[in-house]
């Protein structure tokens, strides 16, 4: 007795194309809604503006924070201020 071969479920190509088209259209339509507004972040430095914080400023200028969905405001330390 020979077992029957296992049949794989396959959708006809037009149906697959329709599903792919529907998913792509839904992604395009919903992406601005899902992205939402950028989150506001205040980065409090532990000292006045100086070279050790150059990476923060470079990331701000190059738009890395914006690309990550963050609206970053870099604040220098004030005299007698606890940065924590």
mmCIF file of the N, C-alpha and C atoms, coordinates in Angstrom:
data_MODEL
# 
_entry.id   MODEL 
# 
loop_
_atom_site.group_PDB 
_atom_site.id 
_atom_site.type_symbol 
_atom_site.label_atom_id 
_atom_site.label_alt_id 
_atom_site.label_comp_id 
_atom_site.label_asym_id 
_atom_site.label_entity_id 
_atom_site.label_seq_id 
_atom_site.pdbx_PDB_ins_code 
_atom_site.Cartn_x 
_atom_site.Cartn_y 
_atom_site.Cartn_z 
_atom_site.occupancy 
_atom_site.B_iso_or_equiv 
_atom_site.pdbx_formal_charge 
_atom_site.auth_seq_id 
_atom_site.auth_comp_id 
_atom_site.auth_asym_id 
_atom_site.auth_atom_id 
_atom_site.pdbx_PDB_model_num 
ATOM 1   N N  . UNK A 1 1  ? 0.830  -1.170 0.000  1.00 0.00 ? 1  UNK A N  1 
ATOM 2   C CA . UNK A 1 1  ? 0.000  0.000  0.000  1.00 0.00 ? 1  UNK A CA 1 
ATOM 3   C C  . UNK A 1 1  ? 0.881  1.243  0.000  1.00 0.00 ? 1  UNK A C  1 
ATOM 4   N N  . UNK A 1 2  ? 0.681  2.103  -0.963 1.00 0.00 ? 2  UNK A N  1 
ATOM 5   C CA . UNK A 1 2  ? 1.489  3.310  -1.124 1.00 0.00 ? 2  UNK A CA 1 
ATOM 6   C C  . UNK A 1 2  ? 0.722  4.503  -0.538 1.00 0.00 ? 2  UNK A C  1 
ATOM 7   N N  . UNK A 1 3  ? 1.366  5.269  0.378  1.00 0.00 ? 3  UNK A N  1 
ATOM 8   C CA . UNK A 1 3  ? 0.661  6.428  0.938  1.00 0.00 ? 3  UNK A CA 1 
ATOM 9   C C  . UNK A 1 3  ? 0.469  7.512  -0.126 1.00 0.00 ? 3  UNK A C  1 
ATOM 10  N N  . UNK A 1 4  ? -0.601 8.236  0.026  1.00 0.00 ? 4  UNK A N  1 
ATOM 11  C CA . UNK A 1 4  ? -0.864 9.322  -0.921 1.00 0.00 ? 4  UNK A CA 1 
ATOM 12  C C  . UNK A 1 4  ? 0.121  10.461 -0.664 1.00 0.00 ? 4  UNK A C  1 
ATOM 13  N N  . UNK A 1 5  ? 0.559  11.107 -1.716 1.00 0.00 ? 5  UNK A N  1 
ATOM 14  C CA . UNK A 1 5  ? 1.484  12.229 -1.521 1.00 0.00 ? 5  UNK A CA 1 
ATOM 15  C C  . UNK A 1 5  ? 0.782  13.385 -0.799 1.00 0.00 ? 5  UNK A C  1 
ATOM 16  N N  . UNK A 1 6  ? 1.549  14.063 0.020  1.00 0.00 ? 6  UNK A N  1 
ATOM 17  C CA . UNK A 1 6  ? 1.009  15.218 0.747  1.00 0.00 ? 6  UNK A CA 1 
ATOM 18  C C  . UNK A 1 6  ? 0.846  16.367 -0.240 1.00 0.00 ? 6  UNK A C  1 
ATOM 19  N N  . UNK A 1 7  ? -0.337 16.907 -0.252 1.00 0.00 ? 7  UNK A N  1 
ATOM 20  C CA . UNK A 1 7  ? -0.595 18.020 -1.164 1.00 0.00 ? 7  UNK A CA 1 
ATOM 21  C C  . UNK A 1 7  ? -0.399 19.331 -0.415 1.00 0.00 ? 7  UNK A C  1 
ATOM 22  N N  . UNK A 1 8  ? 0.326  20.217 -1.009 1.00 0.00 ? 8  UNK A N  1 
ATOM 23  C CA . UNK A 1 8  ? 0.536  21.537 -0.428 1.00 0.00 ? 8  UNK A CA 1 
ATOM 24  C C  . UNK A 1 8  ? -0.596 22.443 -0.866 1.00 0.00 ? 8  UNK A C  1 
ATOM 25  N N  . UNK A 1 9  ? -1.011 23.294 0.067  1.00 0.00 ? 9  UNK A N  1 
ATOM 26  C CA . UNK A 1 9  ? -2.046 24.262 -0.266 1.00 0.00 ? 9  UNK A CA 1 
ATOM 27  C C  . UNK A 1 9  ? -1.387 25.406 -1.015 1.00 0.00 ? 9  UNK A C  1 
ATOM 28  N N  . UNK A 1 10 ? -1.928 25.709 -2.150 1.00 0.00 ? 10 UNK A N  1 
ATOM 29  C CA . UNK A 1 10 ? -1.401 26.845 -2.899 1.00 0.00 ? 10 UNK A CA 1 
ATOM 30  C C  . UNK A 1 10 ? -2.559 27.659 -3.441 1.00 0.00 ? 10 UNK A C  1 
ATOM 31  N N  . UNK A 1 11 ? -2.414 28.954 -3.326 1.00 0.00 ? 11 UNK A N  1 
ATOM 32  C CA . UNK A 1 11 ? -3.439 29.852 -3.848 1.00 0.00 ? 11 UNK A CA 1 
ATOM 33  C C  . UNK A 1 11 ? -3.140 30.118 -5.311 1.00 0.00 ? 11 UNK A C  1 
ATOM 34  N N  . UNK A 1 12 ? -4.160 30.322 -6.091 1.00 0.00 ? 12 UNK A N  1 
ATOM 35  C CA . UNK A 1 12 ? -3.919 30.707 -7.479 1.00 0.00 ? 12 UNK A CA 1 
ATOM 36  C C  . UNK A 1 12 ? -3.169 32.043 -7.527 1.00 0.00 ? 12 UNK A C  1 
ATOM 37  N N  . UNK A 1 13 ? -2.338 32.219 -8.517 1.00 0.00 ? 13 UNK A N  1 
ATOM 38  C CA . UNK A 1 13 ? -1.523 33.431 -8.616 1.00 0.00 ? 13 UNK A CA 1 
ATOM 39  C C  . UNK A 1 13 ? -2.322 34.730 -8.579 1.00 0.00 ? 13 UNK A C  1 
ATOM 40  N N  . UNK A 1 14 ? -3.456 34.837 -9.259 1.00 0.00 ? 14 UNK A N  1 
ATOM 41  C CA . UNK A 1 14 ? -4.211 36.093 -9.171 1.00 0.00 ? 14 UNK A CA 1 
ATOM 42  C C  . UNK A 1 14 ? -4.648 36.416 -7.741 1.00 0.00 ? 14 UNK A C  1 
ATOM 43  N N  . UNK A 1 15 ? -5.000 35.402 -6.966 1.00 0.00 ? 15 UNK A N  1 
ATOM 44  C CA . UNK A 1 15 ? -5.407 35.635 -5.579 1.00 0.00 ? 15 UNK A CA 1 
ATOM 45  C C  . UNK A 1 15 ? -4.221 36.116 -4.744 1.00 0.00 ? 15 UNK A C  1 
ATOM 46  N N  . UNK A 1 16 ? -3.060 35.530 -4.973 1.00 0.00 ? 16 UNK A N  1 
ATOM 47  C CA . UNK A 1 16 ? -1.854 35.956 -4.252 1.00 0.00 ? 16 UNK A CA 1 
ATOM 48  C C  . UNK A 1 16 ? -1.531 37.402 -4.599 1.00 0.00 ? 16 UNK A C  1 
ATOM 49  N N  . UNK A 1 17 ? -1.616 37.736 -5.863 1.00 0.00 ? 17 UNK A N  1 
ATOM 50  C CA . UNK A 1 17 ? -1.328 39.113 -6.287 1.00 0.00 ? 17 UNK A CA 1 
ATOM 51  C C  . UNK A 1 17 ? -2.301 40.093 -5.648 1.00 0.00 ? 17 UNK A C  1 
ATOM 52  N N  . UNK A 1 18 ? -3.577 39.712 -5.562 1.00 0.00 ? 18 UNK A N  1 
ATOM 53  C CA . UNK A 1 18 ? -4.564 40.597 -4.933 1.00 0.00 ? 18 UNK A CA 1 
ATOM 54  C C  . UNK A 1 18 ? -4.230 40.819 -3.461 1.00 0.00 ? 18 UNK A C  1 
ATOM 55  N N  . UNK A 1 19 ? -3.873 39.750 -2.756 1.00 0.00 ? 19 UNK A N  1 
ATOM 56  C CA . UNK A 1 19 ? -3.527 39.881 -1.342 1.00 0.00 ? 19 UNK A CA 1 
ATOM 57  C C  . UNK A 1 19 ? -2.290 40.756 -1.149 1.00 0.00 ? 19 UNK A C  1 
ATOM 58  N N  . UNK A 1 20 ? -1.303 40.577 -1.974 1.00 0.00 ? 20 UNK A N  1 
ATOM 59  C CA . UNK A 1 20 ? -0.095 41.400 -1.885 1.00 0.00 ? 20 UNK A CA 1 
ATOM 60  C C  . UNK A 1 20 ? -0.440 42.856 -2.154 1.00 0.00 ? 20 UNK A C  1 
ATOM 61  N N  . UNK A 1 21 ? -1.269 43.108 -3.154 1.00 0.00 ? 21 UNK A N  1 
ATOM 62  C CA . UNK A 1 21 ? -1.676 44.479 -3.466 1.00 0.00 ? 21 UNK A CA 1 
ATOM 63  C C  . UNK A 1 21 ? -2.448 45.098 -2.306 1.00 0.00 ? 21 UNK A C  1 
ATOM 64  N N  . UNK A 1 22 ? -3.358 44.343 -1.715 1.00 0.00 ? 22 UNK A N  1 
ATOM 65  C CA . UNK A 1 22 ? -4.135 44.854 -0.575 1.00 0.00 ? 22 UNK A CA 1 
ATOM 66  C C  . UNK A 1 22 ? -3.216 45.180 0.596  1.00 0.00 ? 22 UNK A C  1 
ATOM 67  N N  . UNK A 1 23 ? -2.263 44.304 0.894  1.00 0.00 ? 23 UNK A N  1 
ATOM 68  C CA . UNK A 1 23 ? -1.338 44.553 1.998  1.00 0.00 ? 23 UNK A CA 1 
ATOM 69  C C  . UNK A 1 23 ? -0.453 45.766 1.739  1.00 0.00 ? 23 UNK A C  1 
ATOM 70  N N  . UNK A 1 24 ? 0.025  45.923 0.518  1.00 0.00 ? 24 UNK A N  1 
ATOM 71  C CA . UNK A 1 24 ? 0.851  47.086 0.191  1.00 0.00 ? 24 UNK A CA 1 
ATOM 72  C C  . UNK A 1 24 ? 0.056  48.380 0.305  1.00 0.00 ? 24 UNK A C  1 
ATOM 73  N N  . UNK A 1 25 ? -1.156 48.386 -0.205 1.00 0.00 ? 25 UNK A N  1 
ATOM 74  C CA . UNK A 1 25 ? -1.987 49.587 -0.126 1.00 0.00 ? 25 UNK A CA 1 
ATOM 75  C C  . UNK A 1 25 ? -2.295 49.919 1.332  1.00 0.00 ? 25 UNK A C  1 
ATOM 76  N N  . UNK A 1 26 ? -2.615 48.919 2.133  1.00 0.00 ? 26 UNK A N  1 
ATOM 77  C CA . UNK A 1 26 ? -2.894 49.153 3.552  1.00 0.00 ? 26 UNK A CA 1 
ATOM 78  C C  . UNK A 1 26 ? -1.668 49.709 4.267  1.00 0.00 ? 26 UNK A C  1 
ATOM 79  N N  . UNK A 1 27 ? -0.497 49.202 3.930  1.00 0.00 ? 27 UNK A N  1 
ATOM 80  C CA . UNK A 1 27 ? 0.733  49.698 4.541  1.00 0.00 ? 27 UNK A CA 1 
ATOM 81  C C  . UNK A 1 27 ? 0.971  51.157 4.190  1.00 0.00 ? 27 UNK A C  1 
ATOM 82  N N  . UNK A 1 28 ? 0.786  51.509 2.943  1.00 0.00 ? 28 UNK A N  1 
ATOM 83  C CA . UNK A 1 28 ? 0.997  52.892 2.508  1.00 0.00 ? 28 UNK A CA 1 
ATOM 84  C C  . UNK A 1 28 ? -0.014 53.823 3.162  1.00 0.00 ? 28 UNK A C  1 
ATOM 85  N N  . UNK A 1 29 ? -1.260 53.393 3.245  1.00 0.00 ? 29 UNK A N  1 
ATOM 86  C CA . UNK A 1 29 ? -2.299 54.245 3.820  1.00 0.00 ? 29 UNK A CA 1 
ATOM 87  C C  . UNK A 1 29 ? -2.116 54.406 5.330  1.00 0.00 ? 29 UNK A C  1 
ATOM 88  N N  . UNK A 1 30 ? -1.761 53.338 6.018  1.00 0.00 ? 30 UNK A N  1 
ATOM 89  C CA . UNK A 1 30 ? -1.678 53.380 7.471  1.00 0.00 ? 30 UNK A CA 1 
ATOM 90  C C  . UNK A 1 30 ? -0.344 53.868 8.018  1.00 0.00 ? 30 UNK A C  1 
ATOM 91  N N  . UNK A 1 31 ? 0.708  53.910 7.227  1.00 0.00 ? 31 UNK A N  1 
ATOM 92  C CA . UNK A 1 31 ? 2.021  54.280 7.758  1.00 0.00 ? 31 UNK A CA 1 
ATOM 93  C C  . UNK A 1 31 ? 2.054  55.682 8.361  1.00 0.00 ? 31 UNK A C  1 
ATOM 94  N N  . UNK A 1 32 ? 1.459  56.725 7.757  1.00 0.00 ? 32 UNK A N  1 
ATOM 95  C CA . UNK A 1 32 ? 1.470  58.029 8.429  1.00 0.00 ? 32 UNK A CA 1 
ATOM 96  C C  . UNK A 1 32 ? 0.661  58.025 9.719  1.00 0.00 ? 32 UNK A C  1 
ATOM 97  N N  . UNK A 1 33 ? -0.406 57.267 9.762  1.00 0.00 ? 33 UNK A N  1 
ATOM 98  C CA . UNK A 1 33 ? -1.237 57.205 10.961 1.00 0.00 ? 33 UNK A CA 1 
ATOM 99  C C  . UNK A 1 33 ? -0.486 56.515 12.085 1.00 0.00 ? 33 UNK A C  1 
ATOM 100 N N  . UNK A 1 34 ? 0.194  55.430 11.770 1.00 0.00 ? 34 UNK A N  1 
ATOM 101 C CA . UNK A 1 34 ? 0.921  54.681 12.780 1.00 0.00 ? 34 UNK A CA 1 
ATOM 102 C C  . UNK A 1 34 ? 2.184  55.396 13.238 1.00 0.00 ? 34 UNK A C  1 
ATOM 103 N N  . UNK A 1 35 ? 2.766  56.218 12.365 1.00 0.00 ? 35 UNK A N  1 
ATOM 104 C CA . UNK A 1 35 ? 3.994  56.918 12.725 1.00 0.00 ? 35 UNK A CA 1 
ATOM 105 C C  . UNK A 1 35 ? 3.739  57.905 13.849 1.00 0.00 ? 35 UNK A C  1 
ATOM 106 N N  . UNK A 1 36 ? 2.639  58.644 13.786 1.00 0.00 ? 36 UNK A N  1 
ATOM 107 C CA . UNK A 1 36 ? 2.297  59.583 14.845 1.00 0.00 ? 36 UNK A CA 1 
ATOM 108 C C  . UNK A 1 36 ? 3.283  60.730 14.916 1.00 0.00 ? 36 UNK A C  1 
ATOM 109 N N  . UNK A 1 37 ? 3.113  61.542 15.927 1.00 0.00 ? 37 UNK A N  1 
ATOM 110 C CA . UNK A 1 37 ? 3.979  62.697 16.121 1.00 0.00 ? 37 UNK A CA 1 
ATOM 111 C C  . UNK A 1 37 ? 5.270  62.259 16.805 1.00 0.00 ? 37 UNK A C  1 
ATOM 112 N N  . UNK A 1 38 ? 6.319  63.048 16.588 1.00 0.00 ? 38 UNK A N  1 
ATOM 113 C CA . UNK A 1 38 ? 7.603  62.750 17.213 1.00 0.00 ? 38 UNK A CA 1 
ATOM 114 C C  . UNK A 1 38 ? 7.494  62.948 18.725 1.00 0.00 ? 38 UNK A C  1 
ATOM 115 N N  . UNK A 1 39 ? 8.180  62.096 19.463 1.00 0.00 ? 39 UNK A N  1 
ATOM 116 C CA . UNK A 1 39 ? 8.192  62.198 20.924 1.00 0.00 ? 39 UNK A CA 1 
ATOM 117 C C  . UNK A 1 39 ? 9.184  63.276 21.338 1.00 0.00 ? 39 UNK A C  1 
ATOM 118 N N  . UNK A 1 40 ? 8.761  64.182 22.212 1.00 0.00 ? 40 UNK A N  1 
ATOM 119 C CA . UNK A 1 40 ? 9.630  65.245 22.699 1.00 0.00 ? 40 UNK A CA 1 
ATOM 120 C C  . UNK A 1 40 ? 10.545 64.700 23.790 1.00 0.00 ? 40 UNK A C  1 
ATOM 121 N N  . UNK A 1 41 ? 11.850 64.959 23.640 1.00 0.00 ? 41 UNK A N  1 
ATOM 122 C CA . UNK A 1 41 ? 12.852 64.496 24.598 1.00 0.00 ? 41 UNK A CA 1 
ATOM 123 C C  . UNK A 1 41 ? 13.743 65.672 24.956 1.00 0.00 ? 41 UNK A C  1 
ATOM 124 N N  . UNK A 1 42 ? 13.975 65.855 26.258 1.00 0.00 ? 42 UNK A N  1 
ATOM 125 C CA . UNK A 1 42 ? 14.908 66.886 26.727 1.00 0.00 ? 42 UNK A CA 1 
ATOM 126 C C  . UNK A 1 42 ? 16.152 66.178 27.244 1.00 0.00 ? 42 UNK A C  1 
ATOM 127 N N  . UNK A 1 43 ? 17.285 66.448 26.596 1.00 0.00 ? 43 UNK A N  1 
ATOM 128 C CA . UNK A 1 43 ? 18.557 65.837 26.986 1.00 0.00 ? 43 UNK A CA 1 
ATOM 129 C C  . UNK A 1 43 ? 19.315 66.852 27.837 1.00 0.00 ? 43 UNK A C  1 
ATOM 130 N N  . UNK A 1 44 ? 19.387 66.603 29.130 1.00 0.00 ? 44 UNK A N  1 
ATOM 131 C CA . UNK A 1 44 ? 20.057 67.499 30.069 1.00 0.00 ? 44 UNK A CA 1 
ATOM 132 C C  . UNK A 1 44 ? 21.521 67.089 30.181 1.00 0.00 ? 44 UNK A C  1 
ATOM 133 N N  . UNK A 1 45 ? 22.417 67.969 29.740 1.00 0.00 ? 45 UNK A N  1 
ATOM 134 C CA . UNK A 1 45 ? 23.849 67.687 29.829 1.00 0.00 ? 45 UNK A CA 1 
ATOM 135 C C  . UNK A 1 45 ? 24.318 67.828 31.267 1.00 0.00 ? 45 UNK A C  1 
ATOM 136 N N  . UNK A 1 46 ? 25.411 67.161 31.604 1.00 0.00 ? 46 UNK A N  1 
ATOM 137 C CA . UNK A 1 46 ? 25.935 67.269 32.964 1.00 0.00 ? 46 UNK A CA 1 
ATOM 138 C C  . UNK A 1 46 ? 26.912 68.435 33.110 1.00 0.00 ? 46 UNK A C  1 
ATOM 139 N N  . UNK A 1 47 ? 27.152 69.150 32.010 1.00 0.00 ? 47 UNK A N  1 
ATOM 140 C CA . UNK A 1 47 ? 28.075 70.274 32.032 1.00 0.00 ? 47 UNK A CA 1 
ATOM 141 C C  . UNK A 1 47 ? 27.666 71.236 30.926 1.00 0.00 ? 47 UNK A C  1 
ATOM 142 N N  . UNK A 1 48 ? 28.396 72.346 30.801 1.00 0.00 ? 48 UNK A N  1 
ATOM 143 C CA . UNK A 1 48 ? 28.132 73.301 29.731 1.00 0.00 ? 48 UNK A CA 1 
ATOM 144 C C  . UNK A 1 48 ? 28.469 72.667 28.378 1.00 0.00 ? 48 UNK A C  1 
ATOM 145 N N  . UNK A 1 49 ? 28.018 73.319 27.304 1.00 0.00 ? 49 UNK A N  1 
ATOM 146 C CA . UNK A 1 49 ? 28.320 72.818 25.956 1.00 0.00 ? 49 UNK A CA 1 
ATOM 147 C C  . UNK A 1 49 ? 29.833 72.705 25.795 1.00 0.00 ? 49 UNK A C  1 
ATOM 148 N N  . UNK A 1 50 ? 30.315 71.529 25.423 1.00 0.00 ? 50 UNK A N  1 
ATOM 149 C CA . UNK A 1 50 ? 31.725 71.341 25.141 1.00 0.00 ? 50 UNK A CA 1 
ATOM 150 C C  . UNK A 1 50 ? 31.910 70.106 24.275 1.00 0.00 ? 50 UNK A C  1 
ATOM 151 N N  . UNK A 1 51 ? 33.148 69.845 23.916 1.00 0.00 ? 51 UNK A N  1 
ATOM 152 C CA . UNK A 1 51 ? 33.453 68.815 22.930 1.00 0.00 ? 51 UNK A CA 1 
ATOM 153 C C  . UNK A 1 51 ? 32.991 67.419 23.339 1.00 0.00 ? 51 UNK A C  1 
ATOM 154 N N  . UNK A 1 52 ? 32.959 67.110 24.614 1.00 0.00 ? 52 UNK A N  1 
ATOM 155 C CA . UNK A 1 52 ? 32.576 65.751 25.018 1.00 0.00 ? 52 UNK A CA 1 
ATOM 156 C C  . UNK A 1 52 ? 31.140 65.407 24.637 1.00 0.00 ? 52 UNK A C  1 
ATOM 157 N N  . UNK A 1 53 ? 30.334 66.412 24.320 1.00 0.00 ? 53 UNK A N  1 
ATOM 158 C CA . UNK A 1 53 ? 28.945 66.188 23.911 1.00 0.00 ? 53 UNK A CA 1 
ATOM 159 C C  . UNK A 1 53 ? 28.761 66.328 22.401 1.00 0.00 ? 53 UNK A C  1 
ATOM 160 N N  . UNK A 1 54 ? 29.859 66.357 21.664 1.00 0.00 ? 54 UNK A N  1 
ATOM 161 C CA . UNK A 1 54 ? 29.791 66.569 20.209 1.00 0.00 ? 54 UNK A CA 1 
ATOM 162 C C  . UNK A 1 54 ? 28.946 65.506 19.513 1.00 0.00 ? 54 UNK A C  1 
ATOM 163 N N  . UNK A 1 55 ? 28.969 64.287 20.000 1.00 0.00 ? 55 UNK A N  1 
ATOM 164 C CA . UNK A 1 55 ? 28.180 63.217 19.387 1.00 0.00 ? 55 UNK A CA 1 
ATOM 165 C C  . UNK A 1 55 ? 26.691 63.500 19.431 1.00 0.00 ? 55 UNK A C  1 
ATOM 166 N N  . UNK A 1 56 ? 26.229 64.076 20.538 1.00 0.00 ? 56 UNK A N  1 
ATOM 167 C CA . UNK A 1 56 ? 24.806 64.426 20.654 1.00 0.00 ? 56 UNK A CA 1 
ATOM 168 C C  . UNK A 1 56 ? 24.426 65.476 19.615 1.00 0.00 ? 56 UNK A C  1 
ATOM 169 N N  . UNK A 1 57 ? 25.294 66.492 19.487 1.00 0.00 ? 57 UNK A N  1 
ATOM 170 C CA . UNK A 1 57 ? 24.998 67.576 18.542 1.00 0.00 ? 57 UNK A CA 1 
ATOM 171 C C  . UNK A 1 57 ? 25.112 67.100 17.095 1.00 0.00 ? 57 UNK A C  1 
ATOM 172 N N  . UNK A 1 58 ? 26.077 66.230 16.825 1.00 0.00 ? 58 UNK A N  1 
ATOM 173 C CA . UNK A 1 58 ? 26.222 65.693 15.469 1.00 0.00 ? 58 UNK A CA 1 
ATOM 174 C C  . UNK A 1 58 ? 24.989 64.872 15.089 1.00 0.00 ? 58 UNK A C  1 
ATOM 175 N N  . UNK A 1 59 ? 24.506 64.057 16.014 1.00 0.00 ? 59 UNK A N  1 
ATOM 176 C CA . UNK A 1 59 ? 23.304 63.261 15.743 1.00 0.00 ? 59 UNK A CA 1 
ATOM 177 C C  . UNK A 1 59 ? 22.099 64.158 15.510 1.00 0.00 ? 59 UNK A C  1 
ATOM 178 N N  . UNK A 1 60 ? 22.023 65.259 16.258 1.00 0.00 ? 60 UNK A N  1 
ATOM 179 C CA . UNK A 1 60 ? 20.922 66.208 16.076 1.00 0.00 ? 60 UNK A CA 1 
ATOM 180 C C  . UNK A 1 60 ? 20.994 66.861 14.704 1.00 0.00 ? 60 UNK A C  1 
ATOM 181 N N  . UNK A 1 61 ? 22.187 67.301 14.307 1.00 0.00 ? 61 UNK A N  1 
ATOM 182 C CA . UNK A 1 61 ? 22.363 67.968 13.013 1.00 0.00 ? 61 UNK A CA 1 
ATOM 183 C C  . UNK A 1 61 ? 22.144 67.019 11.836 1.00 0.00 ? 61 UNK A C  1 
ATOM 184 N N  . UNK A 1 62 ? 22.557 65.780 11.980 1.00 0.00 ? 62 UNK A N  1 
ATOM 185 C CA . UNK A 1 62 ? 22.400 64.816 10.882 1.00 0.00 ? 62 UNK A CA 1 
ATOM 186 C C  . UNK A 1 62 ? 20.991 64.226 10.811 1.00 0.00 ? 62 UNK A C  1 
ATOM 187 N N  . UNK A 1 63 ? 20.153 64.533 11.791 1.00 0.00 ? 63 UNK A N  1 
ATOM 188 C CA . UNK A 1 63 ? 18.765 64.083 11.756 1.00 0.00 ? 63 UNK A CA 1 
ATOM 189 C C  . UNK A 1 63 ? 18.540 62.673 12.271 1.00 0.00 ? 63 UNK A C  1 
ATOM 190 N N  . UNK A 1 64 ? 19.506 62.117 13.000 1.00 0.00 ? 64 UNK A N  1 
ATOM 191 C CA . UNK A 1 64 ? 19.348 60.756 13.511 1.00 0.00 ? 64 UNK A CA 1 
ATOM 192 C C  . UNK A 1 64 ? 18.207 60.663 14.519 1.00 0.00 ? 64 UNK A C  1 
ATOM 193 N N  . UNK A 1 65 ? 18.093 61.665 15.380 1.00 0.00 ? 65 UNK A N  1 
ATOM 194 C CA . UNK A 1 65 ? 17.004 61.655 16.358 1.00 0.00 ? 65 UNK A CA 1 
ATOM 195 C C  . UNK A 1 65 ? 15.654 61.753 15.648 1.00 0.00 ? 65 UNK A C  1 
ATOM 196 N N  . UNK A 1 66 ? 15.563 62.625 14.671 1.00 0.00 ? 66 UNK A N  1 
ATOM 197 C CA . UNK A 1 66 ? 14.317 62.806 13.917 1.00 0.00 ? 66 UNK A CA 1 
ATOM 198 C C  . UNK A 1 66 ? 13.928 61.512 13.212 1.00 0.00 ? 66 UNK A C  1 
ATOM 199 N N  . UNK A 1 67 ? 14.919 60.833 12.615 1.00 0.00 ? 67 UNK A N  1 
ATOM 200 C CA . UNK A 1 67 ? 14.649 59.567 11.929 1.00 0.00 ? 67 UNK A CA 1 
ATOM 201 C C  . UNK A 1 67 ? 14.137 58.499 12.896 1.00 0.00 ? 67 UNK A C  1 
ATOM 202 N N  . UNK A 1 68 ? 14.527 58.613 14.159 1.00 0.00 ? 68 UNK A N  1 
ATOM 203 C CA . UNK A 1 68 ? 14.080 57.655 15.173 1.00 0.00 ? 68 UNK A CA 1 
ATOM 204 C C  . UNK A 1 68 ? 12.754 58.076 15.807 1.00 0.00 ? 68 UNK A C  1 
ATOM 205 N N  . UNK A 1 69 ? 12.181 59.181 15.323 1.00 0.00 ? 69 UNK A N  1 
ATOM 206 C CA . UNK A 1 69 ? 10.899 59.639 15.851 1.00 0.00 ? 69 UNK A CA 1 
ATOM 207 C C  . UNK A 1 69 ? 11.016 60.454 17.118 1.00 0.00 ? 69 UNK A C  1 
ATOM 208 N N  . UNK A 1 70 ? 12.160 61.103 17.310 1.00 0.00 ? 70 UNK A N  1 
ATOM 209 C CA . UNK A 1 70 ? 12.383 61.902 18.512 1.00 0.00 ? 70 UNK A CA 1 
ATOM 210 C C  . UNK A 1 70 ? 12.603 63.362 18.160 1.00 0.00 ? 70 UNK A C  1 
ATOM 211 N N  . UNK A 1 71 ? 12.016 64.240 18.938 1.00 0.00 ? 71 UNK A N  1 
ATOM 212 C CA . UNK A 1 71 ? 12.253 65.675 18.827 1.00 0.00 ? 71 UNK A CA 1 
ATOM 213 C C  . UNK A 1 71 ? 13.107 66.048 20.036 1.00 0.00 ? 71 UNK A C  1 
ATOM 214 N N  . UNK A 1 72 ? 14.429 66.125 19.853 1.00 0.00 ? 72 UNK A N  1 
ATOM 215 C CA . UNK A 1 72 ? 15.368 66.273 20.960 1.00 0.00 ? 72 UNK A CA 1 
ATOM 216 C C  . UNK A 1 72 ? 15.735 67.734 21.167 1.00 0.00 ? 72 UNK A C  1 
ATOM 217 N N  . UNK A 1 73 ? 15.714 68.146 22.436 1.00 0.00 ? 73 UNK A N  1 
ATOM 218 C CA . UNK A 1 73 ? 16.150 69.477 22.847 1.00 0.00 ? 73 UNK A CA 1 
ATOM 219 C C  . UNK A 1 73 ? 17.319 69.271 23.805 1.00 0.00 ? 73 UNK A C  1 
ATOM 220 N N  . UNK A 1 74 ? 18.523 69.742 23.423 1.00 0.00 ? 74 UNK A N  1 
ATOM 221 C CA . UNK A 1 74 ? 19.719 69.554 24.242 1.00 0.00 ? 74 UNK A CA 1 
ATOM 222 C C  . UNK A 1 74 ? 19.883 70.763 25.143 1.00 0.00 ? 74 UNK A C  1 
ATOM 223 N N  . UNK A 1 75 ? 19.905 70.518 26.456 1.00 0.00 ? 75 UNK A N  1 
ATOM 224 C CA . UNK A 1 75 ? 19.986 71.589 27.443 1.00 0.00 ? 75 UNK A CA 1 
ATOM 225 C C  . UNK A 1 75 ? 21.309 71.516 28.188 1.00 0.00 ? 75 UNK A C  1 
ATOM 226 N N  . UNK A 1 76 ? 22.058 72.635 28.260 1.00 0.00 ? 76 UNK A N  1 
ATOM 227 C CA . UNK A 1 76 ? 23.298 72.631 29.037 1.00 0.00 ? 76 UNK A CA 1 
ATOM 228 C C  . UNK A 1 76 ? 22.979 72.690 30.530 1.00 0.00 ? 76 UNK A C  1 
ATOM 229 N N  . UNK A 1 77 ? 23.936 72.251 31.336 1.00 0.00 ? 77 UNK A N  1 
ATOM 230 C CA . UNK A 1 77 ? 23.762 72.320 32.786 1.00 0.00 ? 77 UNK A CA 1 
ATOM 231 C C  . UNK A 1 77 ? 23.835 73.773 33.233 1.00 0.00 ? 77 UNK A C  1 
ATOM 232 N N  . UNK A 1 78 ? 23.100 74.089 34.252 1.00 0.00 ? 78 UNK A N  1 
ATOM 233 C CA . UNK A 1 78 ? 23.117 75.420 34.852 1.00 0.00 ? 78 UNK A CA 1 
ATOM 234 C C  . UNK A 1 78 ? 23.885 75.337 36.169 1.00 0.00 ? 78 UNK A C  1 
ATOM 235 N N  . UNK A 1 79 ? 24.469 76.450 36.611 1.00 0.00 ? 79 UNK A N  1 
ATOM 236 C CA . UNK A 1 79 ? 25.182 76.421 37.891 1.00 0.00 ? 79 UNK A CA 1 
ATOM 237 C C  . UNK A 1 79 ? 24.256 75.961 39.025 1.00 0.00 ? 79 UNK A C  1 
ATOM 238 N N  . UNK A 1 80 ? 24.782 75.158 39.903 1.00 0.00 ? 80 UNK A N  1 
ATOM 239 C CA . UNK A 1 80 ? 24.054 74.645 41.073 1.00 0.00 ? 80 UNK A CA 1 
ATOM 240 C C  . UNK A 1 80 ? 22.816 73.846 40.685 1.00 0.00 ? 80 UNK A C  1 
ATOM 241 N N  . UNK A 1 81 ? 22.856 73.165 39.551 1.00 0.00 ? 81 UNK A N  1 
ATOM 242 C CA . UNK A 1 81 ? 21.717 72.370 39.100 1.00 0.00 ? 81 UNK A CA 1 
ATOM 243 C C  . UNK A 1 81 ? 22.093 70.901 39.138 1.00 0.00 ? 81 UNK A C  1 
ATOM 244 N N  . UNK A 1 82 ? 21.229 70.088 39.684 1.00 0.00 ? 82 UNK A N  1 
ATOM 245 C CA . UNK A 1 82 ? 21.439 68.644 39.689 1.00 0.00 ? 82 UNK A CA 1 
ATOM 246 C C  . UNK A 1 82 ? 20.953 68.100 38.355 1.00 0.00 ? 82 UNK A C  1 
ATOM 247 N N  . UNK A 1 83 ? 21.833 67.462 37.594 1.00 0.00 ? 83 UNK A N  1 
ATOM 248 C CA . UNK A 1 83 ? 21.459 66.984 36.263 1.00 0.00 ? 83 UNK A CA 1 
ATOM 249 C C  . UNK A 1 83 ? 20.667 65.685 36.300 1.00 0.00 ? 83 UNK A C  1 
ATOM 250 N N  . UNK A 1 84 ? 20.489 65.092 37.438 1.00 0.00 ? 84 UNK A N  1 
ATOM 251 C CA . UNK A 1 84 ? 19.710 63.858 37.548 1.00 0.00 ? 84 UNK A CA 1 
ATOM 252 C C  . UNK A 1 84 ? 18.293 64.196 37.671 1.00 0.00 ? 84 UNK A C  1 
# 
